[in-house]
Structure formats: structure tokens, C-alpha cells
Amino acid sequence: MTYDDILSSLKKGEFQPVYFFHGDEPYFIDTLSRYIEEHALEEDQRSFNQTVLYGKDTDARTVIDVASRYPMMAPRQVVIVKEAQELRDLQDLKTYVEKPVASTVLVFCHKHKKFDKRKALAKSLKGSGAIVFESKKVYDNQVGGWIRQFLKARGVSIDDQASELMGEYLGTDLSKVANELEKLLLNVGKGERVTIDLVHEHIGISKDYNVFELQRALAGRDIPAVNRIVTYLSANTKTNPMVYLVGSLYTYFSKVALVQELRTLSERELLSAMKLSSAFFLREYRQAAANYPPLKLRHIFHLLKEYDMRSKGLNNDRFEEGELLRELVFRIVSEAPPQN
């Protein structure tokens, strides 16, 4: 079952005897387990019928003993095993999941790594009809789409440019993204549309001085704009750390290089190949690809690697982050690549 299928079933009050949530992305696991924790029982039923265990502090025998109890004055009991990946004898739960107590809802939260499907417990879970869900990481080029779906579920739409900007800025930590979206929703009513101006206002992205505006200025080789933005960023390194800026520029120029490599494709084919939902950023990548030929791009990657190391203290005993950033960007826009 998918995340949406499971959540839809839970919202209908359809609770199963065993759930096993595992994988690299904790957000989906946390959201599903929290829903069960908050909705499987009425509030006055939880003190006697809801138990939360932690993998590193318990064992399989304890889990089985608790799960084998019967509810008190309630239709079911709920047992949630958090950090189940820390449960050393997890495989010993095989016999219970094969014949679970029907009045118990047993939830395993196996976070930060995928459960080995070759294990005996995995086969027992599959054979018993337990709800098993693998929570997979969302890639950086999927975050914009995930943001649109998150807001759509709450009755709010968002411009493609705004969702892609948020995705670029917030990264792939979905818990962080969801937290920022919840704050945004405090200022946006149901049925309204989130614009790029609202994102600038409420997500904390400086409208004129941020890494995305720097990338845009670099793409068009707008030297006055590059200088203004770098001056601001270099004076505010606490909120714009060098390691973040270098990483963002590396990702950006990697996409520019990909546009060069796939230059013979149509716009639709290129959007599909790059997994972009709109042409908002594609036009900018194409502009940068025209302004930075392959030899220059290879030199830029070399510079980014060099300054990443220098920002971490290697071969750098006197320059502050702001100075390093100014020097890096100056060399990106003005330095000719070596011809050897």
C-alpha cells in the first residue's frame, strides 16, 4: 500500500492488527504513526489502552506480552514501537505477526533504513497480510511536486515558480519542509493561491539577496547584480554559510551541464529528462548553458571543489568566509579556464 492509501484507510477508521513502517524518510513514518496514536482511540481510552515502547529500551518478549493483552473498556489497544531498528531481537516477533491479536493495533516504526526483506520476519509480515510500507526519500527534483500535493490536500494551490523556489531553498528534509508549509498556511486561507511574493515574505528567503538570485545573475552574466548580491551574502555568512552556497552552486551548474548534454532534446523531452514540473527554471538553465561552455563549466566545478575545501579550513589560513565567497564568484565570472 502507498502512503496515501494507508492514510485514507486510517481516516475511515480502518485499523489493522499490524503495521510495519520502514525506510530512509522519517517524515512519512512519523506522520502515519502519529495519526494512529491520535485517532485509533478516544482520549479517555488511551491511559489504559495505549503503550509506546522504544526499540533500544525493550525486547521482542516485552512487545509480544504487551501486544497480547486485551483492551479495557475500549474496542482496541494500540502498541507503538518507536525506533524499531534498535530492537536487537526484532526477528523474534515472527510468531506474533503470523497470529496477531485482532483487538491490538501494533505499529513498528523502523526509521532511517530499509528493512531487509530477505529476513524471516519480512516474509511473515507479507504472508500474514500486515500493512508494510517503505518510506522512500524524496529527491531534490521531486520536492516542488511534493509541496504542491501537500498544499492541495489542504485546499491551497501554489504557483509553479513558488513551489520550485521553496524546493530549492528548503531541500529534501520533509519534516523541515512541512513545518515551513504549516507556518505558511497560517497566513493563507483555504482556496487561496501561494505566490512567489508570499514565499519571500513568509519563508524567510530574502527577495533580492539569496543564492537563487545569485544563480540567476550568474546565468545572465549580470555583473552589477552579481556584485550586489555577493556583497550582501558575504556580509551575512551566518545565515548564508559558505558550505551551503557552494553546495547550491554545484547543484545548479550540474543542471546547467545536463542541459548542455541534452541540448538536442525538445523542451518537453528535456523537462521529462530533468524531472522538472515546469519550464520556470529551464529557461534560466538554458541561458547559463549558452553563457558557460563545457570547458568553462569544468573549470567552475574545479573552483567549487577548491573553495569547498578552503571553506572547511584546508589550504586556508587567513581568509574569512565572506572573502572566500567574493573571490570564488569573481573567478567564476571572469577567470578563463586553463587550456591544457
C-alpha positions in Angstrom: 0.0 0.0 0.0 1.1 3.6 -0.6 1.3 6.3 2.0 -1.9 7.9 0.6 -3.7 4.5 0.6 -2.8 3.9 4.3 -3.7 7.4 5.4 -7.0 7.2 3.6 -7.8 3.9 5.2 -6.9 5.2 8.7 -9.1 8.2 8.2 -12.0 5.9 7.5 -11.3 4.2 10.9 -10.0 1.0 9.3 -7.2 -0.1 11.7 -5.3 -3.3 11.1 -3.6 -5.6 13.6 0.0 -5.0 12.4 1.7 -2.1 10.7 5.4 -2.1 9.7 6.7 1.3 8.5 10.4 1.3 7.4 12.7 3.2 5.2 15.0 6.2 4.8 12.5 9.0 5.0 11.2 9.5 8.6 8.5 12.1 7.8 6.0 9.6 6.3 6.7 7.1 9.2 6.2 9.8 11.8 3.0 11.1 10.1 1.3 7.7 9.9 2.3 6.5 13.4 1.2 9.9 14.8 -2.2 9.6 13.1 -2.7 6.1 14.7 -1.5 7.4 18.1 -4.0 10.3 18.0 -7.0 8.7 16.3 -7.2 4.9 17.0 -8.6 5.5 20.5 -10.6 8.2 22.2 -8.6 10.4 24.5 -10.2 8.9 27.7 -9.3 5.3 26.4 -5.6 5.9 26.0 -4.3 5.8 29.5 -5.2 2.0 29.8 -5.0 1.0 26.2 -2.1 2.8 24.5 1.5 1.9 25.0 4.6 3.4 23.4 7.8 1.4 23.5 11.3 2.3 22.3 13.5 -0.3 20.5 16.7 0.4 22.4 14.8 0.1 25.8 12.8 -3.0 25.2 12.9 -6.5 23.6 10.7 -8.8 21.5 9.3 -10.7 24.5 8.1 -7.4 26.1 6.5 -6.3 22.8 4.7 -9.7 22.5 3.5 -9.6 26.1 2.1 -6.1 25.8 0.5 -6.7 22.3 -1.1 -9.9 23.6 -3.2 -8.1 26.2 -6.8 -7.4 25.7 -8.3 -3.8 25.7 -10.0 -2.4 28.8 -13.4 -0.7 28.1 -12.3 0.1 24.5 -12.6 -1.6 21.1 -8.9 -2.0 20.7 -5.5 -1.3 22.3 -2.6 0.4 20.5 1.1 -0.5 20.9 3.6 1.6 19.1 7.3 0.5 18.8 9.3 3.6 18.0 12.9 3.3 16.8 12.2 -0.3 16.0 15.5 -0.6 14.1 17.2 -0.5 17.6 15.3 -3.7 18.7 18.1 -6.3 18.6 15.9 -9.4 18.7 13.3 -7.9 16.2 13.3 -11.2 14.3 11.8 -13.0 17.3 8.5 -11.2 16.6 7.9 -13.6 13.7 5.5 -15.8 15.6 3.3 -12.9 16.9 2.9 -11.2 13.4 1.8 -14.6 12.0 -1.1 -14.8 14.5 -1.6 -11.3 15.9 -4.3 -10.4 18.5 -7.2 -9.0 16.5 -8.0 -6.3 19.1 -4.5 -4.9 19.1 -3.0 -2.4 16.7 0.7 -3.0 16.7 2.8 -0.4 14.9 6.5 -0.7 14.2 8.5 2.5 13.3 11.7 1.2 11.7 13.3 4.5 10.7 16.4 5.7 8.7 17.0 2.5 6.9 15.1 -0.1 4.8 14.2 -3.4 6.5 15.8 -6.4 5.0 13.1 -8.2 3.0 15.1 -11.4 3.0 14.7 -11.9 6.7 12.2 -14.4 8.1 10.2 -11.6 9.8 9.7 -9.8 6.5 8.3 -13.0 4.9 6.0 -13.4 7.9 4.7 -9.9 7.6 4.0 -10.4 3.9 2.3 -13.7 4.5 0.1 -12.5 7.4 -1.3 -9.6 5.5 0.3 -7.0 7.7 0.4 -3.4 6.3 4.1 -2.9 5.3 5.1 0.5 3.9 8.6 1.5 2.7 9.1 5.2 3.3 11.5 6.4 0.5 13.5 9.6 0.3 12.2 12.3 -1.9 14.8 13.5 -4.4 15.6 17.2 -4.7 13.8 17.4 -8.1 10.6 16.0 -6.5 10.3 18.4 -3.6 8.4 21.0 -5.6 5.8 18.5 -6.7 5.5 17.2 -3.1 4.9 20.8 -1.9 2.1 21.2 -4.4 0.4 18.0 -3.3 0.8 18.9 0.4 -0.9 22.2 -0.1 -3.5 20.8 -2.4 -4.6 18.4 0.3 -5.3 21.4 2.5 -7.2 23.3 -0.1 -4.5 25.7 -1.2 -2.8 26.0 -4.6 0.7 27.3 -5.4 2.4 28.8 -8.4 5.0 26.5 -10.0 7.7 29.1 -9.6 6.9 29.4 -5.9 6.9 25.6 -5.2 10.2 25.1 -7.1 11.8 28.0 -5.3 10.7 26.5 -1.9 12.0 23.1 -3.0 15.4 24.5 -4.0 15.6 26.6 -0.8 14.4 24.1 1.8 16.0 20.9 0.5 14.8 17.3 0.9 14.2 17.2 4.7 10.4 16.8 4.5 9.9 17.4 8.2 11.5 20.8 7.8 9.6 21.5 4.6 6.3 20.5 6.2 7.0 22.7 9.2 7.6 25.7 6.9 4.4 25.0 4.9 2.4 24.8 8.1 3.7 28.3 9.1 2.9 29.5 5.6 -0.7 28.1 5.9 -1.3 30.4 8.9 -1.2 33.3 6.5 -3.0 31.7 3.6 -6.7 30.9 3.6 -8.3 27.8 2.1 -8.9 28.3 -1.6 -6.2 30.9 -1.9 -3.1 30.7 -4.1 0.5 30.9 -2.8 2.6 33.2 -5.0 6.3 33.7 -5.1 5.9 37.0 -3.2 4.2 35.2 -0.3 7.1 32.7 -0.2 9.6 35.5 0.0 7.5 37.1 2.8 6.8 34.1 5.0 9.5 31.5 4.4 12.4 33.9 5.1 14.0 34.0 1.7 15.4 37.5 1.0 13.6 38.7 -2.1 16.7 40.3 -3.7 19.7 38.7 -2.0 19.7 35.0 -1.9 21.6 32.1 -3.7 18.8 31.8 -6.2 19.1 35.4 -7.3 22.8 34.9 -7.4 22.4 31.9 -9.7 20.0 33.9 -11.9 22.5 36.8 -12.1 25.3 34.4 -12.9 23.2 32.7 -15.6 22.8 36.0 -17.4 26.3 37.2 -16.6 24.7 40.3 -15.0 27.9 41.5 -13.3 26.4 44.5 -11.4 23.6 42.3 -9.9 26.2 39.6 -9.1 28.3 42.1 -7.2 25.3 43.5 -5.3 24.2 40.0 -4.2 27.7 38.8 -3.3 28.3 41.9 -1.2 25.2 41.1 0.8 25.8 37.4 1.1 29.4 37.8 2.1 28.4 40.2 4.9 25.8 37.7 6.2 27.6 34.4 6.3 25.8 33.2 9.5 22.5 33.0 7.5 24.3 32.1 4.2 27.1 29.8 5.2 29.8 29.1 2.6 29.2 25.3 2.6 25.5 25.8 1.7 26.3 28.4 -1.0 28.9 26.2 -2.6 26.6 23.1 -2.5 23.8 25.1 -4.1 26.1 26.4 -6.9 27.4 22.9 -7.5 23.8 21.5 -7.9 22.9 24.5 -10.1 25.8 24.1 -12.5 25.3 20.4 -12.6 21.9 21.0 -14.1 23.4 23.5 -16.5 25.8 20.8 -17.6 23.0 18.4 -18.1 21.1 20.9 -20.3 24.2 21.2 -22.4 24.5 17.4 -22.7 20.8 17.1 -23.7 20.7 20.2 -25.9 19.2 18.3 -28.9 16.0 17.4 -27.0 12.8 19.3 -27.2 11.6 21.4 -24.3 9.1 18.7 -23.2 11.7 15.9 -23.5 14.2 18.0 -21.6 11.7 18.7 -18.8 11.0 15.0 -18.5 14.7 14.0 -18.5 15.5 16.6 -15.8 12.3 15.7 -13.9 11.2 19.3 -13.8 7.5 20.1 -13.5 7.6 23.4 -15.3 9.9 25.4 -17.6 10.4 28.2 -15.0 14.0 27.1 -14.2 14.7 25.5 -17.5 14.9 28.8 -19.3 17.5 30.0 -16.8 19.5 26.8 -17.2 19.5 27.2 -21.0 20.7 30.8 -20.6 23.5 29.7 -18.4 24.4 26.8 -20.7 24.8 29.3 -23.5 27.0 31.6 -21.4 29.2 28.9 -19.9 30.6 26.5 -22.5 31.6 23.0 -21.4 35.3 23.9 -20.8 34.3 26.8 -18.6 31.8 24.6 -16.7 34.6 22.1 -16.0 36.7 24.9 -14.6 33.8 26.1 -12.4 33.4 22.6 -10.9 37.1 22.7 -10.1 36.7 26.1 -8.5 33.7 24.9 -6.4 35.7 21.9 -5.2 38.7 24.1 -4.3 36.6 26.6 -2.3 34.6 23.9 -0.6 37.8 22.6 0.9 39.1 26.1 1.7 35.9 27.0 3.5 36.5 23.9 5.7 39.9 25.1 6.6 42.1 23.2 4.1 44.8 25.4 2.4 43.2 28.4 4.0 44.8 30.1 7.0 43.8 33.7 6.6 40.5 34.2 4.6 37.1 34.6 6.2 34.0 33.0 4.5 32.9 36.3 3.1 36.2 36.9 1.4 36.3 33.4 0.0 32.8 33.8 -1.5 33.7 37.1 -3.2 36.9 35.5 -4.6 35.0 32.4 -5.8 32.3 34.3 -7.6 34.8 36.7 -9.2 36.8 33.7 -10.6 33.6 32.1 -11.8 32.5 35.1 -13.9 35.9 36.3 -15.0 38.6 33.6 -15.0 39.4 31.9 -18.2 39.7 28.1 -17.9 43.2 26.6 -18.4 43.8 25.4 -21.9 45.9 22.4 -21.1 
